[in-house]
Amino acid sequence: MSEFAAFFGIKEKAEELSKNLELIKAVLDDAEEKQWSNRPLKVWLQQLKDAMYEMDDILDQLPTESSQLGCLTSLNPKKVMHRRELGQKLNEIIRRLNGIAQAGSNFGLRQVVRERQSEVVEWRQTSSTIAVPQVYGRDEDKARVVEFLLSPSRSFEFLSVYPIVGLGGLGKTTLVQLVYNDHQVGNNFDLKIWVCVSESFNVKSILCSIVEAITNAKFERMALDVTEKKVKELLQSKKYLLVLDDVWKRHQEMESGLTQDKWDKLRSVLSCGSKGSSILVSTRDNHVATIMGTCQAHHLDRLSDDDCWSLFKLRAFGADKEERAELVAIGKEIVKKCGGSPLAALALGGLMQSRSTEKEWLEVQKSKLWSLPDENDIMAVLRLSYSCLSPTLKQCFAFCVIFPKDAEIMKQELIYLWMANGFISSRPDLEVEEVGNMVWNELYQKSLFQDVRSDDFSGEIYFKMHDLVHDLAQSISGQECICLERQNLNDSSRNPHHIVFHGIDKEQFNKRAFEKAKSLRTLYQLNSDEFPFSSRLIPTNNSLRVLCIYSRKIPSFGSLSCLRYLELHDLDIKRLPASICNLRRLEILKLKKLSSLCRLPKHLTRMQNLRHLVIDDCDGLSEMCPDIHKLCELRTLSVYVVKSEKGHSLAELRGLNLGGKLSISGLGNVGSISEDENANLKGKQDLRELILSWSNSGKRKSVVGAEEVLEALQPHSTLKLLTIQFYKGLHWPTWMGNISATHNLVSLQLENCGKCGHVPPVGKLPFLKKLVVSSMNDVQYIEEDESYDGVETMPFPSLEELRVERLPKVERLLKREITHMFPSLSTIEITDCPKLQLPCLPSVKDLTVWYCSNEQLKSISNLNALNQLRLWGNHEVSCFPEGMMSNMTSLVSLDICLFTKLKELPSDITKLTALSDLTIEECGKLECLPEQGWEGLSSLRELSIHNCYSLGSLPDGVRHLTSLEYLSISGCPVLKELCKEGTGEDWHKIAHVPRVYNW
């Protein structure tokens, strides 16, 4: 390679390029700092970024090309010419970068790493004075903080530290000011001290500020020990309240921030006060709360739109400006942009104060906050948060703007996109995914991400970005990222590098955005399957790193040699083209909803960089690529099909360090126990979900018995979700009866395991939340263990959801039922289990029964805490058991469907005082409804009667349903005539209902 590079002079060109880049990098930090107030500088930065994208495209192709060319003696003339073209492009980009570097010299940029100022700029300084005209929406927050400070328990503690955490601009300082100036709080402390800490957590400076606050006089800076003595003298035996406002944690870009050592030193001085002394700390960073807090932090929520509106109109209209109706309507829409930030509400209100026409207000409503002509406080706060990030964090954060505002973003997907675009890379002791996780956590700690939720079962983490944070990311990314939505399709002035489709169709699409993209990196369809993507839109210059499309036709992979991420949806193909195997750089391959796909390409193992192979909803897939063990970098393999042919055994999985989800089918094709053991599932501790299935096994008789196979497939004890399907064994493996092996299971599903006569003993699993048992003909009990006493040992302590299906012999949930069992169970779904009797389960709120027997209906009365009851399918019952519903005082929703011989409803249905929704459907023999007691259904809001063609009339008592808002009647021919509006005989009974639908 070195000889070949020298032959075309590429080596020397690369060295020259490297020198130029080092000079440019030296001033980048200073340029980013100054670009917000210097428009030409911002343009220069964007030109630099564009050029570097194109340069990276060229350099990225060199290793790929060299690996294909081989030695000099066997050069393909076409490839040599392509190599020459790359050299010419490199010359061109060097000249371009030289020109950009020369232009940059006109801005007077410093070629040094920017140092943090020791002093905080004036507008960031805070005081105890409440600066806003009036405070809204913080009464509850204030009450909680005041309660903490005045709590009698505080009087027994020497120093309590209460952190208040929230995004910049939510009003943390204002809240602390309210508390600080509260009369009760003032009476509770001997001294009150306010210190604005901000970026620099300097112990000596903080101590000096404390002295000045107490003495109300300038304190000359002295040696640290002298200052410490002065503070101790002033605080000695005093019950004081100290506010440390706006504390930041130390990191790579903020060396002067808080550390544990600094806090320990400061706390040792402050501990000289009397019992009951307290510190309030406001911060954006949860890490600060962890370091300093002595109790759980108070997290500040966003204000409501009403409270923001109250703040907004104080500034926008003032005392003497008329609140014109048309401006109020627009203003309330503008306020929604504040995202609950009082600082943004006041800033926007101040902006509107000088605007008096409807047109001016509409212009602001339709603009982006970051593009407002005058800088505003909230964006300055957010930009400060951004400026403190490391270069990697900055790049990763700015990229997040590709997701639409208010979109729920999957954390793992975002990390994949960071990986594919080269924003993050592995470290000597960390894999690239772990680095991505660290980056995400850091951005979350800085309150740039919010509304985080975790799925208990999949383990996936989802989050959102505050609208104003999204605006910040948009102002930073500028031309680089475009999310193609309705409002920005006509913007043809950009040269985008990342394009996302969201909610557009072919008519709305504007090709100019693509035509201007010289170095397009990301082309991503976000839930936009309505857009018929054409492969002609894919750039042909090898720039693309990410491609995610919903398409009817397979794209050409010839110009995608630098692709790292490929996601294909909804392709009607049986096989992927062999050319996909030439994507040697690919790291993430996702195949979703390819229902006709039956096999993977034979040479897929050429993708030596592949780390994640995700296959979802490809139900026809029956054959993998052979020798998958060669993909040694693989970390996710969601589907694997065992075959008897060479290269398709379970031994292929042995050396792979897999995590996430793994579904193994074709287990009937296992050829020997040794290969099974070599799968090493027990060693794969990062697996979260495991599906073991004997489907896809063909018609050939299994060489190895199912029991032996499953015995050898013991997973690691960290596994959360386990599903076993089509198991042919009579007995379960020993490891399923060992609680230490299955201790962490959250979900267990046993489906179509027809030969097993019992369920494995899982009642003692401490974290099991979901249990599904289906199609097991001889099972009599869900749990046969009789050792539970209901006190020290309680069966299924965490189970929340139970689903049992097609168990013809099951009689009870537990062989020996006790008073206290299933304490957390809230949802039960039963399908075709005619002998199952339900015990008293006071925690169950939701019950669905398909094909229920009369005896089963009687047992439902044991569930007197039900909120929802759905009864579907019975071809024998003509009437419900007496008193079945008499104790269901909490029932809110009731569905009775497909009771083909039912002639009457239970009389006690009218005693359901909490019932809000009643549906009666497909009850062809039902002749009448209860005549009396309808006034008892005082909460009924919706009544639906469908396909009950024998129903002859409505009872007079329906007139007493004074809360009824919706009545729907269909497939009831007699009732339809009787209930005709104005003329039907029964119309007077329902005339009071606001919405009647008589189909």
N, C-alpha and C positions, 0 to 999 in steps of 0.2 A: 504493500500500500504506500509506504513512504517513497519508494522509487517512482511509483506511478504518480503520486501527488507532485513530486519534484518535477516529473516530466512535463506536467502542464503548469508548473509554477504555483500550484494551489497551496503548497506548504508555506511559501513565502507570503502569499496573499493572506493566508490565515493569521500569520504572525503580525503582519501590518494591521489587519483588522483588530486583532486582540489589543494592540497598543492604543488604537483609537477608542476602543470601547472602555479601556481603563480610564482614559482622560474624561470621557463622557460620564462614566459612573461616579467620578470624583465630584461632579457638580450636580448630580441628579437630586440629591437630598435638598440642596439649597434651592434648586429650581422648583421642586414640588412645594416647598414652603412659600415661595413668592408668586406662584402662578395664579393664586386666587385674586390678586390685585393687579395682575399684569397680563392682559389679554394676549398680546403678541408672544409672551413667554409660554402661555398655555398652548398656543398654536404650535410653537416650536417643539414643545414636549410631545404633542400628538404626532408631528412629522417624524420625530425621532422614534417614537413607538412603532409607527407604521413601517419605517425603514428596518427596524430591528426584527419585526415580524417576518418581513421578506427575507432578511439575512438568515434568520433561523430556518426558514423553509429550505434555503439552499444548503446550509450546513447539515440539516437533518437528512438530506438525501444521500450525502456522501458515504456514510457507513453502509447504507442499504445497497447502494450501487457497487461498492467495493466488494461486498460479500457475494454479489452475483457475478462480478467480472472474473474473479479468480486470478491466476497468475498472468504475467504479461505475455507469455507465449501463446495464450489461447484467447486473445481478445476478440470479441465480436465487434466488427466495424461500426454497427449501429450504436452499440453501447459506448464505444470510444467517442463517437460524435456527440452522444448525449453528455459524456463527461466533459467534453470540450465546451458544450453549451453551458454547463454548470460553472466552468471556469470563467466564461465570459460574463455570466450573471453576477459572479462574485466580484469581478472587476467593476461592474456597474454599481453594485451596492456599496463598494468601498469608496468610489468617487462620490456617491450620494451622501454617505456618512461623513466624509471629509467636509463636504459643503455644509452639512447640518452642524458639525462641530465648529466650523469657522463662524457660522451665523450665531451660534451660542455664545461666542466670545463677546458679542455686543451687549449681552445682558449683565455683564459684570458679576458672574456667578463665582462663588468661592469654591476652590478645589480642596475643601476640607470637610470632614464629617461635622455636621452641625452640632453644636453644644447647646444643651438646655440652659435657658436663662434661670438664674437663681431666684429672681424676683418674678412674681406673678403679675401679668399685665393688669392694668387698672380695672377693666371691666369684669375680670374674674375674681377680684377681691370681694369678699362677702362680709357682712356685719350682722349684728343681732337685730337691726332695724328692719321691719317688714317693708319691702320696697314696692309691693303690688298694692293697687288702690283698694282691693277687697279680695278676700280668699273664699273660694267656693269648693265644696266637695271634699274638704279635709277634716270635717268634724269628727268622723269616726277614727281616722288616723290619729288625730290629735288626742282624742280620748284614750286611745290605747297607749300612747307614749306617756301621757300624763299619769295614767293608771300605774304604769311601770314605775315611774319616778316616785309616786306617792304610796306605793304598796308598802305595808308594814314590814314585809320580809326584807325590803331594802335596808331597813334600819339595823339589821344584824349583819350586813355585809360591808366590808371596808371599802370596796371599789367595784361598782357595777358598770359594765360597758354595754350599751344598747346600740347596735348598728342599724342604720336606716339605709336601705339599698334600693336603687332605682336608676333608670335611664336618665341621662342628662336632659334637663328640661321638664321633668315631671313634678318639680317643686319640692325636692328634698330640703333645700335650704329654707324655703318658705315655711314648710312644716316645722322645722326645728326652731325657726324664729317665733312661730305661734306658741310653741311649747315654752320657749325661753322667756317669753313675755307674759305668760299666763300668771294670773295673780296667785293662785294656789301654789304653783311651782315656786314662785318667788318667796312665798312665806315659808316654804319647806327647806330652803337652803340659806346658809350664812353668806355664801359667795356665789356669784354667777360669772363665768368667764367664757368669752367667745374667741376662738382662734380659727382663722381661715388657713388651712394647711396647703391645699391644692397639690401641685405636682411635686413640690420639694418637701419630703418628710425629714426635715433637719431638726434633730432633737434640741440642739442649742437654740435655734431660731424659735421653736415652739415654746421653749421655756422662757425666753426673753419676752415673747408675746404675752405669756401668762402674767409675767411681772408687770408689764405695761398695762394690761387690762385691769389688774387689781389696784395698782397704784395710780392709774390714770396719768402716768408721767412717762416721758421717754427714758428708756433704760439703756445705758451705755453697754455695748457688747464687751463682755469680759470672758475670762477663761471658763470652760465648761463647769468645773467643780465649784467655782464661785457662783455661777448662775444657778446651779442645782441647790446650793445652800440657801440662796435667796428665795427660791420657790418653796422649799421645805419650810422656811421661816414664815412665809405668808400663808401657807396652807395648813400648817400644823394645828391639829385639833379642830379644824374648820370642816363643817359639812358643806361641800361645794358641788356645784354643777358646772362641768366643763363641756363645752361644745367644740369638737374638732370637725370642722366642716370641710367637705370636698377632699377626702383623703384618697390618694392614688397609690397603687402597689408598684414596687420596683420591678422592672424587667429590662430587657436588652436595650430598649429605646428610651427608658426613663431610669437612669442610674440613681437618681436622687429620690425615688419613690420609697414607699414603706417596705420594710423587711421585718422579719420576726425579731432579729437582734435589736433593731432600732426601737421597736415597740417595747421590748423587754427593758431596755435602758430607760425609756421615758416612764413606763409604768412603775419602775422601782422608785422614781422620784415622786410620782403622783400618789403613791400609796401612803403618804404621810397624813392624809386628811382623816377626819373622824368617820365612824360608821355611818353609812347612808350616803356617802359621796358617790356621785354618778357621772358618767361620761356619755354623751350622745355623739355618735360618729355618723356622718353622712358620706356615702360613697356610691360610685357606680359599680364597684368591683366586689363580687362575692368573696373573693380571696381576702380582701381587707376585713370583711365581716368575720371570716373564719379566724384570722390572725388576732384581731382585737376584741371580738365580742366575748362576753361571759354568758350570753343567753342567745336564744334564737333571734335572728335578725328580723326586723320589720320591713317587708317588701312593699314598696309604694306602688299602688296600681294607677292606671290611667284615670283621668277624670271622665265623667259622662259627657255626652254631647251637650246636654242641657247646661252643665256647669261651665264647659268651655264657651258655650254661647253667652252665658252671663258675663264672663270675663271679656270676651271678644267685644261685646256691645258697649262695655264701659269705655273702651278706647275708641271704637269705631264711630259711635254716635255721641259720646260725651254727655254732658248735662243739657245742652241746648240744641242738639241736632235732632231733627225729626226722624223717628224710626219708620221710614216709608216702607210700606208692605212689600213692594217689589225688591227693595234692597234687603229686607229681612229674609225673604225666601232665598235669595242668592247667598246672603251671609251665612245662613244655616248650612248651606252646602259647602261653603268655604271652611267653616268650622270643622267639618268632618275630616278635612285634611290634617287637622292638628293631632289626630291620633291620641287624644286625651292628654296632650301636653299643655299645661297652663302657660308656659313660656311661649309656646308657639301661638296660642290663642291671643295673648297680649300683643305679641309681635305683629301678628296679622291684623289685629284690631287697630294697632297704631298705623299700619300701612294703609288701611282703608279710611282712616280719619280724614285724609286730604283728598279723598275721591268721593265725588258726590253724584255722579251719573251712573245709570244702570249699565251702560256700556263699559265703564271703567271697572265696575265690580265684576262683570262677566269676564273681562280679560284676566283678572286675577284668579277667578274661579277655574278657568281653563288652563292656567299656567302651572308649571312645576315650581315648587317652593324654592328649589335650588337656583332657579333661573330668574328669580325676582331681581330687579335692577339694584336694589340696595341690600347690602349684607344684613342679616338679621341674627338675633341672639341665639335662637335655637340651632341654626345651622353652624354658627360659630362654635357652639358647644359640641355639636356632633363632629365637626371638623377637628376640634381639639382631640376628641377621642380617637379619631382616625390617625391624626399625625403622630400619636404615641405608639402606633403599631409598627412592628418590624416590616421590612419590605415584603417578606412572604405573606404575612397576615394582610398587608394592604392589598396585594394582588388578589388573594383569595377572597377578601371581602368585596372588592369592587366587582368581581366576576358575578357575585350573587344577584346583580341587577338583571341578569338574563331571565330570572323568574318574575312573573307579574306581581304587582302589588297585592298583598294579602294572600298570596299563594301559600299553601302548606307545602313545605319543602322536606323531602326525605334526606336525612343526614347522610346516609350511606351513598345515595345517588350523587349528592353534591361532592363528596370526597372522590368518587369515581371521576367526576368531571374535572376536578382539580388535578388528579393524577394524569388524566389523558392530555391535558393542556400543559403539563410540565410545570405547574405551579408548585408542586411539592415533590419531593424525592426521598428515597430511603436514606437512613443514616447507618453508621456502623453497627449500632445496637438497636435500631428500630426499623421495622418494615414500613413501606411507604403508607400503608393504610393506618398504621399507628401514628405516623407523623400527621396525617390528615385528621385523625381523631384529636390530637393535641391542638392543632390549629383551630378546629371547630370549637373545642372547649374554651380556648382562649378568647375567641370572638364572642362566645356566649357569656363568659365571665365579664366581658366588657359591656354587657347589655346591648350588644348589636343584634343579637338574636333573642327572640322571646316566644311566648306561648308554646313552650316545649311540652310534648307529650310522648309517652312511650307505650307501644303496644305490648301488653302483657304476654301475648303468645308469640308473635313474630319477633319481638325484641326490637323492631324498627323504631327509630326515633324521628319524630317529625317536629318542625318548628316553623315560625314565621319571622318576617322582618317588619319592624315598625314602618309605617308609611314614610315618616321623616327620615328614618335610617335608609330606606330605599331611595329616597330623593338624594341623600348624601352619596350613596353608591353610584347613582346615575350621574351626578355632577362630576364624580371622579372618573368614571369610565368613559364619559363623553361619547366619542364616536365608536368606541370599541364594541359595545354591546347593543343589540337591537332586539327587543321583544316585539314581534310583528303582531300588533293588535289593530283594532279599527282606527284608533286615533292617530297612529303614526305611520300608516302605510304610505302616505304621500310625501314623507320626508326623504327627499332624494339627495340631500346635501351631505350624507354621511359616507364614510368608507369603513364599513363594519368588519370586525374580525370574528364576532360571535353573533349568530342569528338564531332566534327561537321563534317558532310558530305557536300562536296561542289563540284559538277561537276564530280562525279566519277561514273563508272559503275561496274558491278559485276566482270568483268575480272581484273579490277585494284585494287579491294579491297583486303587488307591484314588482315587476322583475328588476326595476332599476336598482333596488337595494343589493341585488346579487351582482348585477353588472359592474357596480362600482367597487365591489370587494376584491382587492388584489391579493389579499392573503387571508382567506376565510378559514378559520380554525374550527368553529363549532356550527353545525347545522342540526338543529334539534327540534323535533316536533313534540310539544308538550300537550298531551291529551287532545291532539288535533287530527283525529282520524277522519274528520269531514273534509280535510284538504287533500285532494288527489295529487300526491307528490309525484313529480316527474323526475326521472333520472337525469334529464337534461339540465336540471338546476344544480347538479353537483359539479363543483369546479374541477377543471382538468389540469390544474397546475401543481398537484401533489401537496397542497397546503393543508388540506383538511385533517384534523385530529379527532374530531367527534362527529359521528353521523348517527342520528336517531330518526327513523322515518316510518310512517304508516304508508304503505304503498301496495299497489296491485301487482307491480312488476318488480323483479329483482334488479337492482342497479348494477352497473358495470363497476368492477373493482380495479380496473386497469390503472386509474389515476389516483388511487387511494393508498399508495405505498407507505405513507407516513401516518396512516390511521391508527389511533390507539383505542378508540371506543367505537363499537358498532352495535346498534340495536335495531332489529328488524321486527316489524309488527305486521300481522294480517296478510302475509304472503300466501298465495294459493299455489304452493310448490311441494313436490314430493322430495326433492333433493336440492341442496344448495349447490351452486356452481363450484367446480373444482378450483376456480381462480381465487376463491376466497382464502384458500390456503397460502396464497402469496402475500397475504397481509402479515409480514413477519414482525411488524412492530406492535401488532394488536395486543392490548392488555385486558380489555373487557369486551366480551361477546355476549349479547343478549338476544335470545330468540323467543319471541312471545306471540302466542296465538297463531302459530303456523300449524293449523290443524291437520294438514295433509302431509306434513313432513314425516318421512318414515325412517330416514337414516342420516347420519352426519357424514361429511366428506371423509374419504379414506385417509387423506394426508393432512388432517387437521393438526397433527402433532408437529408440523413444520412451524407452527406459531409458538416458538420457544419462549416468547415473552408473555404469553397468555396467563393471566392471574385469576380471572373470574369468568367462568362459563355458566351463564344463567339461562336455564330453559324452563319456560313457564307456559302452561296451556298448550303444549304440543303433544296431545294425547295419542297421536298416531305414531310417535317415535318408537321404534322397536330395535334400533341398532346404533351403537356408538361408533366412533372411529376406533380402530385397533391400537393397542399399545399406548393407552392414555397415560401410563406411568411416565412417558417421556416428557410430558408437560410438567416438568419438575417445579416450575414457579406457581403452579395452580393452587389457589387458595379457596376458590368456590367452584364446586361442581354440583349443581342442584339436582341433576338426573344422571343415573348410571344404569344401563341395562346389561345384565349378565347374559352371556351366550356361551355355548359349549365350544365355539371355535377359538383358536389360538388368538391371544391378545385381547380377549373379552372377559377374562375371568375376574374374580374378586381380588386376586393377587395384584391386579393393576392399581388398586387403591392403596396398597400397603405403604408406599413411601411418600404419598401425597399428604401435605399438611393442610387438610381441608377444614373449613369452618362454615358457619351459617347453616344452610339447609342441604341435606343430601337425601335423595329418594332413590332407593335401589330396588329395581324390579327384576323379574326373570330369575328369582332365587331357586326355582325348580331346575335350573340349568347348571347348578353348582356341580362340578365334577369330582371334587374330593374335599375332605375336611381340612386338609393342610392349606389349600389355597384360600379357604374360607377364613381360617385363623390368620392367615397372612394379610387379610384386609386391614387388620389392626385398627378396628373401630374404637377399641378401648383406649388407644393412644391418641385419638383425635379429640383433644379437650376443647377445641374451639367450635365443635359442632353444637348447634343449638337445637336443630330439628332433624329427626331421622325417621324416614318412612321405609319400612321393609315389606316388600310385596312379592307374592308368588304369581302375580299376573305376568304376562309376557313370557311365560315359560314354555309355550308351544304344547304339542300333544305328546311329545316323547316322554316316556316314564322317567321320573327323576332317579338319578344314580345314587344320590345321598338323601336320606330321609329328612323331612322338614324339621323334626325335633333336633337332630344333630346340627343342622345348619343354623337354626336360631340360637342354640346353645353357644355356638362359637361366634355369634354376632353381638356380643355384649358391648354396649357403648360406654364411653367415659361417664363417670358419675355426675358430670356437670350438665348433661343433656337436659333440656327443658321440655321438649315436645317429642313424643314417640307415637308412631302409628304403625300398626301391624295389619296387613291385609291378605286375605286369601290363604291364610296359614293352614296347612294340611295336618298338622300334628295333633295328637290326642292330649298332650300335656305341655305346659309352659316351661320355659327354661328355668334353671335354678336361680339365675341372676335376677329374674323378675320377682322372685320371692324374697330377695335380699334387699332390705330397705336401704342399706348403705350404697348399693349399686344404682338405685333409682330414686334416691333421696330428693333430688332437685327437680323432679318432674312436675311440670305445671299442667300439662295436657297429656292424656293417654287415650288413644282411639284403637279399639279392637274391632275390625270390620271384616265380616264374612269369614270368620274363623270357625266354621261349622262343626268341626269334629271335636273341639274342646268342650268338655262338659262343665267347666267352671271358669270363673274369672280369676286371674291371679290375685293374690292378696295385696291389695293396694290401699286399703282403708286407712292405714297408718302413715301414708305419705304426707308429710307436713305441709307441702306447698301445692298439692294437686288442686287445680281450680276447675278443670274440665275433664269429664269422663264420658266416652262414647262406647257403647257395647251394642253390636248389631249382628244379626244373622248367626246366632249360636243356638242350635235347636235344643240342646239338652241342659242349658243353664237354668237353674232354679232360683239362685240368689246372686245378687251383685257382690255381696261380701259374705263368705262362709265362716270367717273367723268369729268365734263366740267369746273371745276373751275380754271384750270391751265392758267397762263398768259405768261409762257415762260421766265419770268424774275425773279420774287421773288419765284414763285412756278413752278418748271419744272418737268414734269412727268418722272418717272424712272431715277433718277439722277445718279445711280451707275450701272444700268443694263448693263451687258457685253454680256450675252448669252440669246437668246430667241428661244424657240422651240415650234412651234404650229403644232398639228397633228390632222387630221380627224375632222376638224371644218367646216362642209359643209356650214354654214350660215355666217361665219365671213366675214365682209366686209372691216373693217379698224382696225388698231391697237388701235387708240383712237377714241372715238365717235366724239370729236371735236379736229381735228388735228390743231396744231399750228406750228409756224416756228421753235422754239427751243424745241425739245423733244428727249428723248433717247440720251443724250449727250455722254454716254460712251459705247453705244452698238456697238459691233464689229462683232458678229457672229449671224446669223439668219439661222434657219433650218425650212423649211415649208414642210409639207407632206399632200397632199390631202386637200387643202383649196382653192378650185377653184375660189371663189369670192373675196379673199383677195387682196386688192390693196396696194402696198407699197408706202409710202410717201417719200419725200426727207430725207435721213438719212446720212449725210456726214461722220459720224464716222464708218459706217459699212464697214468692210473689207472682210468678208467671208459670202457668201450666198449659201445655198443649197436648191433647190426646187425639190420636188418629185411630179409628176402628176400635172404639171402646165398648166393653161389655157392660151389662147391667150391674154386675157385681163391682166392676171397676168404678162405675158412676157413684155407687154408694160410698166407696172409700174416699171420693173426692171431698166429701163433707169434712174430712179430717184436716183439710188445708184451709183453715178459717181466716188466714191472713192474705189470701190471694188478692192481687190487684187486677190481673188479667187471666181470663179463662177462655180457652178455645177448644171446643168439642167438635171433632170432624169425623163423620162416617160411622153410621150404625144402621144395620138393616133388619134389626129385630125389635128394638125398644119402641113401644107405643106411648109410654109415658115415663117421666123421670121418677126416680125413687122419692118417696115422701120425705120432706125435710132436708133434702140434699143441699139446698142453698140458704137455709135459715140462719146460719151463723156467718155467712160471708159478708160481713158488714163493711169490709174494705174494698170489695170488688168494684172496679171502675169500668172494666171493659169485658163484655161477654159475647162470644160468637158461638152459635149453634148451627152447624152446617151438615148437610148430607145425612140427616136422620130420615130415611125414606119412609118409615112406618110411624113416625111420631104424629100423634093426633092432638096432643095438648101440651102446653108448656107447664112447668112446675108452678103451683099456686104461690109458692114462697118467692117467686121471682120479683114480686111487687114489694118485697121487704128489703130489697137491695138499695138502701138509701144513698149509697155512694156511687151507684152505677151511673156512668156518663154516656156510655156508648153500647148499644145493643144491636146485634146483627143476627137475623134469622134468615137462613138461605138453604135452598134445595131441600125443603121439608114438604114433599108433595102431598102428604096425607094430613097435614096440619089443617084442622078445620076452624079452630077458634083460638083467641087469645083470652087470658084470664079476664073475667067480668069485673071483679072487685079489686080494690086496693091500689089503683094506679097513682093515687095521691102520694103513696109511699115512695115512688120513684122521683123524688124531688130534685135530684141532680141530673136527671137524664137530659143530655144535650142532642144526641144523634140516635135515630132509629131507622134501621134499614131492613126491609122485608123483600127478599128476592126469590122468585121461582117457587112460591108456595101457592100453587094454582088452586088448591082446595079451600083456601082461606076465604070465608064468605063475608066477613064484616069486621069492622073495628069496634071494640067495646066503647060504651059511653064514657068510661073512665079516662080515655085518652085525652079528654078535654081538661083533665086535671094536671096534665104534663106541662106545667107553666114554664119550665125551663127549656123545653124542647125548641131547638133552633133549626134542626135539619131532619127532614123525613124523606126517605127514598123508597119508592114502591116500584117494582118491576117484575114481570113474569107472573103476575097475579091478576088474571083477567077479570074476575068478579070484583075484586077490590078496586081495580082500576076504574071501573064504571061508577062504583059507589063513591069514589073519592075525587070525581071530576070537579074541577074548580067551579064553584058557584051553583052547579046543578046536581051534583051527586048527593045521594041520600046521606052519606057520611061526611060530606064536606064541612058541615058545621062543627064536627068533632076536631077537625084539624085546621080550621081557618086561622087559628091564632099562631100557627107555626110560620116563622119568617120565610123559610126556604122549603118548599115542597116539590119533589121531583117524582112525577107519576108517569112512568114510562109505559 
